[in-house]
């Protein structure tokens, strides 16, 4: 019994610095999505700006390789059904260990943010007039913990 108490004590002490690194929000970083146009015509580009903000009390480092792989984008129509994927999305080869391609190291101080632009219609067929909801998520790197962070949800109306 005493051995278990000692082990729990040391585990608690070892994880204390990590727990103090995150502000009250509880997330290592937050994601906020926005669009310059909440209404778009079918066939036009649908831009989505993703803002990632460091919520910790220390610098964090993230690696960006491909904005269409770094973030998971979810698009739903007015019936709550997932929008069909485009051919480009089906052909994406997202991996943690790229053989070739870009690797961008993003270092953020506490409170700083990094912006990424994605075109939603590159990933999803939004060719039908409807009101779509869009949300993104990003994995938390293993060095910073585990899990994923989701953004706010926005609405984009596609008209003919």
N, C-alpha and C positions, 0 to 999 in steps of 0.2 A: 504494500500500500504506500509506504513511504517513498519507494522508488518511483511509483506513478506520479506522486505529487511533485517530486523533484523534476521529473521529465516535463510535466505540464508547466512548471515554473519556468524552465529554460526555454521551452517552445514559446511561451508567452513573451519572454524577454527578447528573444530573437526576432519575433514578428512585430514588436512594438515600433521600431523605427519605420518599418514599411507602412504600418497603419497610420502613422503620423504624417506621412508624405501626401496624403490626399485630404483636400479640404472637406468641409461638411457635406458637400454634394454627394460624396461617396463614389464618384467616378473619376478615373484617371484623366479622361478627356471627355468633352461633350461634342456632339455634332448638331449643327443647325443647317437646315436646307432652306433655300429660297430660290425664286425664279424671277427674272426681270419681267416676264409676261405671264400672267395667270390664265390668259386665253391665247390659244394658238389655232391656226387653220390646219386642216389635215394636210400632211405632206411637208409642213414647215419644221424647222429645227426647234426642238424643245430643250432649252438650256436649264440646267440645274446647278446652282452654286452650292458647294458643300464647304462649310466652315468648321474646322476642327480646332477646339480650344483646349489648352493645357489647364486642367483644374487642380494640379498638384502644387506643392510648395517648393518644387525643385524642377530643374530642366528635365525634359524628356526627349528621347530620340526615337523617331519613327522612320521606317523605310518605305518609300513610295516606288512602285515599279510600273504600274499601269493603273490609271484611275478607274478603269472598268473592272479591275481585279482587286484593287485595294479596298473598295467599298462594295457591299452587296446592296443592290437597288431593288426595291419592291414596288411594283405598279399594280394597282387594282382599279377596275372599272366601277361604275356606279352600283353594280350588283354585288360588289365585293369579290369578283372573280379576278384572278391574276391575268394581266394582259399577256398575250402571246409573245414569246421571245422572237427576236429577229434572227436571221441567218448568221449575222455577225456575232451575236451573243452565243449562239450554239457552237460557233467555231472558236470562241475564246479559249485559250489554253492557260489558265491561271494556275500557278504553282508557287510554292514558297521558295524554291531554289531555281531561279531562271538560269538557263544555259547562256542566253544572250539577251540583250535589251538594256533598257535604261534602269538605273538604280539611283534614286535621289534620297539622300540622307536629310531628313527634316529635324532640326533641333529647335525646340520651343522652350522658352523661359516660362515661368509661372504666369498665367493669364494671357500669354501670346496665342495667336491663332494662325492657321494655315488654310488657304483657300484652294479648292480644286473645282474645275469646271467639267461637267459631264453633259453629254447630249442624251437625254432619256430615250429618244426615238432611235438611237443607235442600238439600244439594247432591247427595246420593246416596240411591238406593232401598235401604234396609237393612231391608226388610220381611220378609225370609226369615230364619228362625232359622239362625245360622251364626256362625263366629268370623271377624271381619274384622280386617285390619291397616290402620292409618292412618298416613300420613306427610305432612308438609307441606314446601313449598319456597317460597323467596322470591328474587326477582331482586335482585342487588346493583345499586344505582343507578350510573349511568354515572360520576358524580362520584367514586365510591368504588372504582371498578374495574369489572369486568364478570363475568358468570356468575351462578350462583345458589348458594344455601346450602340444604341439606336438613336436616331435623330427625331426631330419633330416630324409631323406629317403635314404635307401641304396638298392643296387641290389645284389641278390644272384642267381647264375646260378646253376640249378640242371641238372646234366648229368646222362646218363645211365651207 
